[in-house]
Amino acid sequence: MKKYKDNVIPFPTKKEIEEKQVEEDLNVLSNECVDCSHYLMEVLEEFIKTGQVSEGLMEMDFRNETVQESRDMFVIVNLLNAMFNRYYGIEHGLHQTLDNAYVKIKEMILINEKAQKDLYLFKPEDSDIEFTFEPDGDDDDDGPV
């Protein structure tokens, strides 16, 4: 049986050619996002392993999935990839996770700011008066606590 009727080979339509080009462009951008994410992981890994960040972190292992920091980095790299995809307008399954994490972090900052403020607020028992204390000196002081 012949594949084409009347021996006529159909050529792609202009629309099919444009759709194929869009798909190829998306693949190029998507691969760029993956490459950028992996490159940034390698840069972070180099900075950490050489002690440029902190000597205490030099033993971190991002290549062994049996350790937590490797699984954490796996998530971070994929979140970076999702961010790059979003920048290019490419849908990614972790965009909602990024949005939720943003809201959660903002909430945590507000809670921390309130806790810091409450740390210096003193309200004596049986009184409606509140006192705010400002810490003496420099917070960066490494002196006795």
Secondary structure, DSSP 4 states (H G I P E B T S, - for coil): --SSGGGPPPPPPHHHHHHHHHHHHHHHHHHHHHHHHHHHHHHHHHHHHTTSS-GGGTT--SS-TTSHHHHHHHHHHHHHHHHHHHHTT---TTHHHHHHHHHHHHHHHHHHHHHHHHHTEE--TT-S--EE-PPPS-TT--S--
